[in-house]
Amino acid sequence: MSKILDLVNKFNNGEWEEFSNIFGDDIGRFLFTVKRSGFLDYLDLDSVSYNDNSLVNEIMLYRLNEDPSYINTIVQNYLSDVEIRENGYYLRLRDLTELSEFFQDNRYSRNHNDREVVEGVLGEDWWEPYSDTVHDVYKDIVEELNERNMKLLAERVLELVGNQELSLDDYESELFRDMSDDDGRFIITESNVMSVVEDEDSMNSLFKGDLSDLKSQLYWLGDEAYNQAYNDEVYSEIFDELSTYFEGKHDWVTTKRGEKTVYTPYIKIRDIKTDIENFLNSFAGYSDTLYDYGDYSSMLRHYMSDNDDFLRISVPDYPEHRRITENINDGFPDRLYY
């Protein structure tokens, strides 16, 4: 048996310290000698890990530097949540909220830490951090409506209170007084309804009466629009920050399990080789190995924790008014008929 192969076997059996002085206690020199002798594949990481796992990371680093394709061996054997595709490496997620674990959990925004915010925005349930956002339904909702929605509002007002006799005893505004007869009666018709919906006092008077249910729906619409705008802004911020480690957003893989359809999210890893090298370098000579973590997510979180390098988001306290207005107009037609 070759002398070098004999040393490889001893190394696998945890006897490195018995002959390390031959190589100046430098594992790199030993690995170089093993490679030059053609016995690199005889190194048994399972045995090394069992006998002295503080050597594992340096062996992986050496092999990865010598042969970049060795990354596939690492992925297949030690990163159970990574899928190799023709165009790269994809992280398989339990659900999207798993991405929140890469974010800081001791930075706060509106009484939520970053991780909680990310989990809320990416979760399946609708996240509503804001409530009571509408202070004046006419100013906050009606005045934000585009021309099309103002016409829809006019049609709905006609359906609810139009073409019937109304009284100034119940509804009071300067416009209604101008529209009324000597007995204080007036009728909202197709010819004057636009004047009514464009008049703040008239609409607020109607909102207190027969349009009270519609008013409640518009309050709900305001909260939805506000929260959706906030969620959209945070969502963009989340994936901007995730771009440090991932490319683009996620995709879904559909599988059938009996009668059940399962949707699994995947996201492309930007540079898995660098991520693995960073982990191996950070814990070279230590017992923290991929054997201990077994998947990419755990590996990355451990590296982030050790280097205080979790992702962070920075979102405004309030969403952009433009986004809120867009959401109000998008959701308005449906809210008219709740």
C-alpha positions as CSV (number, residue, x, y, z in Angstrom):
1,M,0.0,0.0,0.0
2,S,1.2,3.5,-0.9
3,K,2.6,5.4,2.1
4,I,0.3,8.4,1.2
5,L,-2.7,6.1,1.0
6,D,-1.8,4.8,4.4
7,L,-1.8,8.3,5.7
8,V,-5.2,9.0,4.1
9,N,-6.6,6.0,5.9
10,K,-5.2,7.2,9.2
11,F,-6.6,10.6,8.5
12,N,-10.0,9.2,7.8
13,N,-9.7,7.3,11.2
14,G,-9.1,10.5,13.1
15,E,-5.3,10.1,13.5
16,W,-4.3,13.4,11.9
17,E,-2.4,14.6,15.0
18,E,-0.3,11.5,15.0
19,F,1.4,12.5,11.7
20,S,0.5,16.1,11.2
21,N,4.0,17.2,12.1
22,I,5.2,15.7,8.8
23,F,3.3,18.4,7.0
24,G,4.1,21.2,9.5
25,D,0.6,20.8,11.1
26,D,-0.7,22.3,7.9
27,I,-3.7,20.4,6.6
28,G,-3.4,22.3,3.3
29,R,0.0,20.8,2.6
30,F,-1.3,17.4,3.4
31,L,-4.3,17.8,1.0
32,F,-2.0,19.0,-1.7
33,T,0.2,15.9,-1.3
34,V,-2.9,13.7,-1.4
35,K,-4.1,15.4,-4.5
36,R,-0.7,15.1,-6.3
37,S,-0.6,11.4,-5.4
38,G,-4.1,10.9,-6.9
39,F,-5.8,9.9,-3.7
40,L,-8.1,12.9,-3.1
41,D,-11.2,10.8,-3.7
42,Y,-10.1,8.4,-1.0
43,L,-10.8,11.0,1.7
44,D,-14.0,9.9,3.5
45,L,-15.8,12.9,4.8
46,D,-18.3,10.8,6.8
47,S,-15.4,9.1,8.7
48,V,-13.5,12.4,9.1
49,S,-16.7,14.1,10.4
50,Y,-17.3,11.2,12.9
51,N,-13.7,11.2,14.2
52,D,-12.8,14.9,14.0
53,N,-15.3,17.2,12.4
54,S,-13.1,20.3,12.9
55,L,-11.3,19.2,9.7
56,V,-14.3,18.8,7.5
57,N,-14.7,22.5,6.4
58,E,-11.1,22.8,5.3
59,I,-11.3,19.6,3.3
60,M,-14.5,20.9,1.5
61,L,-12.9,24.2,0.9
62,Y,-9.8,22.6,-0.7
63,R,-11.9,20.3,-2.9
64,L,-14.1,23.1,-4.0
65,N,-11.2,25.3,-4.9
66,E,-9.5,22.5,-6.8
67,D,-12.6,21.4,-8.6
68,P,-15.6,23.9,-8.9
69,S,-17.9,21.0,-10.0
70,Y,-17.5,19.6,-6.5
71,I,-20.2,22.0,-5.5
72,N,-22.8,19.6,-6.9
73,T,-21.5,16.9,-4.5
74,I,-21.9,19.3,-1.6
75,V,-25.4,20.3,-2.7
76,Q,-26.6,16.7,-3.3
77,N,-25.1,15.3,-0.1
78,Y,-25.4,18.2,2.4
79,L,-28.0,20.7,1.2
80,S,-31.3,18.9,1.2
81,D,-33.4,22.0,0.3
82,V,-31.5,22.9,-2.9
83,E,-32.6,21.8,-6.3
84,I,-30.1,21.8,-9.2
85,R,-31.6,23.0,-12.5
86,E,-30.0,23.6,-15.8
87,N,-29.9,27.4,-15.2
88,G,-28.7,27.3,-11.6
89,Y,-29.5,26.3,-8.0
90,Y,-33.0,26.9,-6.4
91,L,-33.9,27.0,-2.8
92,R,-37.0,25.0,-2.0
93,L,-39.1,26.7,0.7
94,R,-41.7,25.3,3.1
95,D,-43.6,28.4,2.3
96,L,-42.7,32.0,1.5
97,T,-42.6,33.0,5.2
98,E,-39.4,31.0,5.5
99,L,-37.6,33.9,3.8
100,S,-38.3,36.0,6.9
101,E,-35.7,33.9,8.8
102,F,-33.0,35.7,6.9
103,F,-34.0,39.1,8.3
104,Q,-33.0,40.9,11.5
105,D,-35.3,40.2,14.4
106,N,-34.3,43.0,16.7
107,R,-35.0,46.1,14.6
108,Y,-38.4,47.5,14.9
109,S,-40.9,49.3,12.7
110,R,-44.4,50.2,14.0
111,N,-43.9,47.8,17.0
112,H,-43.0,44.9,14.7
113,N,-39.4,43.7,14.2
114,D,-38.2,43.2,10.7
115,R,-38.7,39.5,10.7
116,E,-42.3,39.8,11.9
117,V,-43.0,42.4,9.2
118,V,-41.6,40.1,6.4
119,E,-43.4,37.1,7.8
120,G,-46.7,39.1,7.8
121,V,-46.3,40.4,4.3
122,L,-45.3,37.1,2.8
123,G,-47.8,35.0,4.8
124,E,-51.0,33.5,3.3
125,D,-53.3,35.5,5.5
126,W,-54.0,39.1,4.8
127,W,-51.8,41.3,7.0
128,E,-53.4,44.5,8.2
129,P,-51.1,46.5,10.4
130,Y,-53.3,49.6,9.9
131,S,-56.9,50.3,10.9
132,D,-59.2,53.3,11.0
133,T,-57.3,55.0,8.2
134,V,-60.4,56.8,6.9
135,H,-61.2,60.0,8.9
136,D,-63.6,61.5,6.4
137,V,-65.2,59.2,3.8
138,Y,-65.9,61.9,1.3
139,K,-62.4,63.5,1.4
140,D,-60.5,60.3,1.8
141,I,-62.4,58.1,-0.6
142,V,-64.9,60.0,-2.9
143,E,-62.5,62.8,-3.7
144,E,-59.9,60.2,-4.8
145,L,-62.2,58.5,-7.3
146,N,-61.4,58.7,-11.0
147,E,-64.0,59.8,-13.5
148,R,-65.2,56.2,-14.3
149,N,-65.7,55.5,-10.6
150,M,-67.5,58.7,-10.0
151,K,-70.0,57.7,-12.7
152,L,-70.4,54.3,-11.0
153,L,-71.0,56.0,-7.6
154,A,-73.7,58.2,-9.3
155,E,-75.4,55.1,-10.7
156,R,-75.3,53.4,-7.3
157,V,-76.8,56.5,-5.6
158,L,-79.6,56.5,-8.1
159,E,-80.2,52.8,-7.4
160,L,-80.4,53.4,-3.6
161,V,-82.1,56.8,-3.2
162,G,-82.8,58.0,-6.7
163,N,-86.2,58.8,-8.3
164,Q,-88.0,59.0,-5.0
165,E,-89.2,61.8,-2.9
166,L,-86.7,62.9,-0.2
167,S,-87.1,65.5,2.5
168,L,-85.0,68.3,3.8
169,D,-86.1,67.1,7.2
170,D,-83.9,64.0,6.6
171,Y,-81.2,65.4,4.3
172,E,-79.8,68.9,4.5
173,S,-77.4,70.7,2.2
174,E,-77.4,73.9,0.2
175,L,-77.7,71.9,-3.0
176,F,-80.7,69.9,-1.7
177,R,-82.4,73.2,-0.7
178,D,-81.9,74.5,-4.2
179,M,-83.4,71.2,-5.6
180,S,-86.4,71.2,-3.2
181,D,-89.9,72.5,-3.7
182,D,-91.8,74.7,-1.3
183,D,-92.6,71.8,0.9
184,G,-88.9,70.9,1.2
185,R,-89.1,67.9,-1.0
186,F,-86.6,67.0,-3.7
187,I,-85.8,64.1,-6.0
188,I,-82.3,62.8,-7.1
189,T,-82.6,62.0,-10.8
190,E,-80.2,61.0,-13.6
191,S,-80.0,64.7,-14.6
192,N,-78.8,66.0,-11.2
193,V,-77.1,63.0,-9.6
194,M,-73.6,64.0,-10.7
195,S,-74.1,67.3,-9.0
196,V,-75.0,65.4,-5.8
197,V,-72.1,63.1,-5.8
198,E,-69.7,66.0,-6.5
199,D,-71.1,67.9,-3.5
200,E,-69.5,67.1,-0.2
201,D,-72.3,68.3,2.1
202,S,-74.9,66.5,0.1
203,M,-73.1,63.2,0.1
204,N,-72.2,63.4,3.8
205,S,-75.9,64.0,4.6
206,L,-76.9,60.9,2.5
207,F,-74.1,58.9,4.2
208,K,-75.8,59.5,7.5
209,G,-79.0,58.1,6.2
210,D,-79.9,55.7,3.4
211,L,-76.3,55.5,2.3
212,S,-74.9,54.5,5.7
213,D,-74.2,50.9,4.6
214,L,-72.4,52.2,1.5
215,K,-70.4,54.5,3.8
216,S,-69.3,51.5,5.9
217,Q,-68.1,49.7,2.8
218,L,-66.1,52.7,1.8
219,Y,-64.5,52.8,5.2
220,W,-63.5,49.1,4.7
221,L,-62.2,50.0,1.2
222,G,-60.0,52.7,2.6
223,D,-58.4,50.4,5.1
224,E,-57.9,47.7,2.5
225,A,-56.3,50.2,0.1
226,Y,-54.1,51.6,2.8
227,N,-52.9,48.2,3.9
228,Q,-52.4,46.9,0.4
229,A,-50.3,49.9,-0.5
230,Y,-48.2,49.3,2.6
231,N,-47.8,45.6,1.9
232,D,-46.8,46.3,-1.7
233,E,-44.1,48.7,-0.6
234,V,-42.7,46.3,2.0
235,Y,-43.0,43.4,-0.5
236,S,-40.7,45.4,-3.0
237,E,-38.3,46.2,-0.2
238,I,-38.2,42.6,0.9
239,F,-37.1,41.3,-2.5
240,D,-34.7,44.2,-3.0
241,E,-33.0,43.1,0.1
242,L,-33.2,39.4,-0.7
243,S,-31.4,40.1,-4.0
244,T,-28.2,39.9,-1.9
245,Y,-28.6,36.2,-2.0
246,F,-31.3,35.4,-4.5
247,E,-32.3,36.3,-8.0
248,G,-35.7,37.7,-8.9
249,K,-38.8,36.5,-7.0
250,H,-40.1,33.1,-6.4
251,D,-41.8,30.6,-8.7
252,W,-44.2,27.7,-7.8
253,V,-43.8,24.0,-8.5
254,T,-47.1,22.1,-8.6
255,T,-47.3,18.5,-7.5
256,K,-50.2,16.1,-6.9
257,R,-50.4,14.1,-3.7
258,G,-53.4,11.8,-4.2
259,E,-56.3,14.2,-4.6
260,K,-54.4,17.1,-3.2
261,T,-52.5,19.7,-5.2
262,V,-49.4,21.0,-3.4
263,Y,-47.8,24.3,-4.4
264,T,-44.1,24.6,-3.4
265,P,-42.3,27.9,-3.7
266,Y,-38.7,28.0,-5.1
267,I,-36.3,30.9,-5.4
268,K,-33.1,31.0,-7.4
269,I,-29.9,31.3,-5.4
270,R,-27.6,34.0,-6.7
271,D,-24.2,32.6,-5.9
272,I,-24.3,29.4,-4.0
273,K,-20.6,28.7,-4.4
274,T,-19.7,32.0,-2.6
275,D,-22.3,31.3,0.1
276,I,-20.8,27.9,0.8
277,E,-17.3,29.2,0.7
278,N,-18.2,32.0,3.2
279,F,-19.6,29.4,5.5
280,L,-16.6,27.1,5.2
281,N,-14.1,29.9,5.7
282,S,-16.0,31.4,8.6
283,F,-16.0,28.1,10.5
284,A,-12.7,26.5,9.2
285,G,-11.1,24.6,12.1
286,Y,-14.4,24.6,14.0
287,S,-17.0,21.9,14.5
288,D,-19.8,23.8,12.8
289,T,-20.2,21.9,9.5
290,L,-22.8,21.2,6.9
291,Y,-23.3,17.9,8.6
292,D,-24.8,19.8,11.5
293,Y,-27.2,21.9,9.4
294,G,-28.0,19.8,6.4
295,D,-29.7,22.5,4.3
296,Y,-28.9,25.8,2.7
297,S,-31.4,27.8,4.8
298,S,-29.9,26.6,8.1
299,M,-26.3,27.1,6.8
300,L,-27.1,30.7,5.7
301,R,-28.8,31.6,8.9
302,H,-26.0,30.3,11.0
303,Y,-23.5,32.2,8.9
304,M,-25.6,35.4,9.3
305,S,-25.9,34.9,13.0
306,D,-22.2,34.4,13.5
307,N,-21.3,37.5,11.4
308,D,-24.3,39.7,12.6
309,D,-25.2,39.9,8.9
310,F,-29.0,39.4,8.8
311,L,-30.9,41.2,6.1
312,R,-32.6,44.4,7.0
313,I,-35.6,46.4,5.7
314,S,-36.3,50.0,5.9
315,V,-39.9,51.0,5.1
316,P,-41.7,54.3,5.6
317,D,-44.2,54.7,8.4
318,Y,-46.9,55.3,5.8
319,P,-47.4,54.1,2.3
320,E,-47.4,56.4,-0.7
321,H,-50.6,58.3,-1.3
322,R,-50.4,57.5,-5.0
323,R,-50.5,53.8,-4.3
324,I,-53.5,54.2,-1.9
325,T,-55.4,56.1,-4.5
326,E,-54.7,53.4,-7.1
327,N,-56.0,50.7,-4.8
328,I,-59.1,52.7,-3.9
329,N,-60.0,53.0,-7.5
330,D,-59.2,49.4,-8.3
331,G,-61.4,48.1,-5.4
332,F,-64.2,50.6,-5.6
333,P,-66.5,48.9,-8.1
334,D,-66.7,45.7,-6.1
335,R,-67.3,47.6,-2.8
336,L,-70.4,49.3,-4.2
337,Y,-72.4,46.1,-4.1
338,Y,-71.3,44.4,-0.9
